[in-house]
Amino acid sequence: VVGAGTAGSACAIEGARRGLSVALFDPVLEPADKPCGEGIMPGGAEALRRLGLGQVVGGGRPFPGIRFLVDGTGPLEVALDRPGVAIPRPALAAAFAEALDATPGIRRVVQPATTSREDGGFRIDARDDGAFRARTLVVADGVLGRAAAWLRGPHAAGNGASHPNGNGAANGKTRLGVRARCEEKGALDRVEVHMGRGCEVYLTPLPGRLVNVAVLFERTPPDVPVLEDLLGWAVDRHPAAAARLGTTTTPPSARPLAREKPRTVAEGGAFLAGDAGGLVDPIVGCGVAIAVVTGVLAARAAAAIVAGRDPAQVSRSYAAAFRRESAARHALATVLRAGDAHPRLARAVAGLVRRMPRFGRALARVAAGR
Ligand SMILES: Cc1cc2nc3c(=O)[nH]c(=O)nc-3n(C[C@H](O)[C@H](O)[C@H](O)COP(=O)(O)OP(=O)(O)OC[C@H]3O[C@@H](n4cnc5c(N)ncnc54)[C@H](O)[C@@H]3O)c2cc1C
């Protein structure tokens, strides 16, 4: 398994529990923090519990739904059919690290890996630990990963130019996510999404009376090159969001949001999981849920191949399952981003959801996941 983020860790745990001998490669042993909105949709929370990470889910802050705030119309409340949960990334990473340590059959290789195909399987080269050979390969190296370039297709060569301040890709053209944590002012009872005005501001209520503030920029303003100023620029445009935020406790950091659809997510015993399989824009807040679910599915697919099932058939089933997890959410992300760019469209959709609550519930089910 290449990449020990959410998808790779979930995959390694599930694979080892199914009797596979797992090597898990990542140059980072336990990521300290990661820019993320930290709201996990219900399907992701349930998948974490099934993996045995119920304790970290229980320590999170549940949210019953999402409130959209669109210029020129009142707040639109969308209830989830069961609660999502906000978990700070360091807590999630620590829970995964503990579960990995406690699961027999997983070898951690704290090195970056490159991958190639060879007869009967794959070769994985770890920088200082030599070559490994495997019958199956799961690549969960995230949105900027390069492993298994033969699955990814022509995009693999390069994405995500670097930010002038070294915090991600913001060349003014790339979609960018910026995240900070602040003290909570008043009581934030659900996730809030403040839309329009050139960026979306996401507020997620965290444990300990903190708020995660994540800003998604379609294009960063060219006259604001410094990350701290970018966050201030965004919050100034959304005074209702600013009113919820107290002192900053975690300074801003950024991640590029390049979306590159791979040629395929499965072939001949190799699988892409999580963001490596094609980022679903964080505007729907589903990335962690998809990473856990597809990581587990990839482990099951690998186990099926080791047990002698036809790799072509297993690949088709995995690709179909990956699509079920992501296709409708991609579509929802497209609608939300269009609404963000065209407030009249957003107001029309908000009006429709108010008149037809069933439509709103259907959208919420897409985001929530199964
Ligand atoms: C601003 C922002 C806000 C977001 N908000 C939310 C939200 O509210 N809710 C939500 O569910 N999702 C959200 N997301 C998305 C979510 O964070 C991601 O979808 C999720 O973290 C993807 O996990 P992953 O395991 O696929 O990839 P990653 O977490 O990126 O992990 C990839 C791992 O691969 C490793 N790696 C890379 N290359 C190699 C290599 N060659 N060899 C070995 N290891 C390698 C990296 O070190 C890393 O540990 C947000 C994202 C952003 C940027």
PDBQT file of the ligand as one rigid body, heavy atoms in Angstrom, charges set to zero:
ROOT
HETATM    1  C1  LIG A 401      -9.129  22.623   2.360  1.00  0.00    +0.000 C 
HETATM    2  C2  LIG A 401      -9.674  21.232   2.381  1.00  0.00    +0.000 A 
HETATM    3  C3  LIG A 401     -10.828  20.977   3.091  1.00  0.00    +0.000 A 
HETATM    4  C4  LIG A 401     -11.335  19.689   3.139  1.00  0.00    +0.000 A 
HETATM    5  N1  LIG A 401     -12.449  19.457   3.874  1.00  0.00    +0.000 NA
HETATM    6  C5  LIG A 401     -12.907  18.212   4.014  1.00  0.00    +0.000 A 
HETATM    7  C6  LIG A 401     -14.001  17.941   4.884  1.00  0.00    +0.000 A 
HETATM    8  O1  LIG A 401     -14.536  18.809   5.573  1.00  0.00    +0.000 OA
HETATM    9  N2  LIG A 401     -14.447  16.653   4.964  1.00  0.00    +0.000 N 
HETATM   10  C7  LIG A 401     -13.870  15.643   4.275  1.00  0.00    +0.000 A 
HETATM   11  O2  LIG A 401     -14.318  14.492   4.397  1.00  0.00    +0.000 OA
HETATM   12  N3  LIG A 401     -12.832  15.865   3.444  1.00  0.00    +0.000 NA
HETATM   13  C8  LIG A 401     -12.328  17.120   3.304  1.00  0.00    +0.000 A 
HETATM   14  N4  LIG A 401     -11.245  17.340   2.511  1.00  0.00    +0.000 N 
HETATM   15  C9  LIG A 401     -10.698  16.242   1.714  1.00  0.00    +0.000 C 
HETATM   16  C10 LIG A 401      -9.900  15.229   2.525  1.00  0.00    +0.000 C 
HETATM   17  O3  LIG A 401      -8.952  15.904   3.325  1.00  0.00    +0.000 OA
HETATM   18  C11 LIG A 401      -9.177  14.267   1.575  1.00  0.00    +0.000 C 
HETATM   19  O4  LIG A 401     -10.095  13.799   0.611  1.00  0.00    +0.000 OA
HETATM   20  C12 LIG A 401      -8.585  13.081   2.301  1.00  0.00    +0.000 C 
HETATM   21  O5  LIG A 401      -7.653  13.508   3.262  1.00  0.00    +0.000 OA
HETATM   22  C13 LIG A 401      -7.911  12.149   1.298  1.00  0.00    +0.000 C 
HETATM   23  O6  LIG A 401      -7.197  11.126   1.959  1.00  0.00    +0.000 OA
HETATM   24  P1  LIG A 401      -6.183  10.211   1.139  1.00  0.00    +0.000 P 
HETATM   25  O7  LIG A 401      -5.730   9.165   2.104  1.00  0.00    +0.000 OA
HETATM   26  O8  LIG A 401      -6.767   9.787  -0.141  1.00  0.00    +0.000 OA
HETATM   27  O9  LIG A 401      -4.962  11.163   0.746  1.00  0.00    +0.000 OA
HETATM   28  P2  LIG A 401      -3.918  11.936   1.660  1.00  0.00    +0.000 P 
HETATM   29  O10 LIG A 401      -4.499  12.229   2.985  1.00  0.00    +0.000 OA
HETATM   30  O11 LIG A 401      -3.425  13.054   0.821  1.00  0.00    +0.000 OA
HETATM   31  O12 LIG A 401      -2.732  10.895   1.907  1.00  0.00    +0.000 OA
HETATM   32  C14 LIG A 401      -1.782  10.584   0.922  1.00  0.00    +0.000 C 
HETATM   33  C15 LIG A 401      -0.543  10.009   1.602  1.00  0.00    +0.000 C 
HETATM   34  O13 LIG A 401       0.332   9.496   0.599  1.00  0.00    +0.000 OA
HETATM   35  C16 LIG A 401       1.660   9.790   0.967  1.00  0.00    +0.000 C 
HETATM   36  N5  LIG A 401       2.489   9.726  -0.234  1.00  0.00    +0.000 N 
HETATM   37  C17 LIG A 401       2.479  10.548  -1.308  1.00  0.00    +0.000 A 
HETATM   38  N6  LIG A 401       3.373  10.137  -2.232  1.00  0.00    +0.000 NA
HETATM   39  C18 LIG A 401       3.946   9.012  -1.720  1.00  0.00    +0.000 A 
HETATM   40  C19 LIG A 401       4.953   8.124  -2.211  1.00  0.00    +0.000 A 
HETATM   41  N7  LIG A 401       5.543   8.271  -3.393  1.00  0.00    +0.000 N 
HETATM   42  N8  LIG A 401       5.309   7.080  -1.440  1.00  0.00    +0.000 NA
HETATM   43  C20 LIG A 401       4.726   6.870  -0.224  1.00  0.00    +0.000 A 
HETATM   44  N9  LIG A 401       3.774   7.680   0.272  1.00  0.00    +0.000 NA
HETATM   45  C21 LIG A 401       3.387   8.736  -0.457  1.00  0.00    +0.000 A 
HETATM   46  C22 LIG A 401       1.569  11.160   1.624  1.00  0.00    +0.000 C 
HETATM   47  O14 LIG A 401       2.683  11.382   2.498  1.00  0.00    +0.000 OA
HETATM   48  C23 LIG A 401       0.253  11.063   2.379  1.00  0.00    +0.000 C 
HETATM   49  O15 LIG A 401       0.445  10.601   3.709  1.00  0.00    +0.000 OA
HETATM   50  C24 LIG A 401     -10.697  18.613   2.446  1.00  0.00    +0.000 A 
HETATM   51  C25 LIG A 401      -9.536  18.882   1.725  1.00  0.00    +0.000 A 
HETATM   52  C26 LIG A 401      -9.022  20.158   1.697  1.00  0.00    +0.000 A 
HETATM   53  C27 LIG A 401      -7.760  20.414   0.937  1.00  0.00    +0.000 C 
ENDROOT
TORSDOF 0
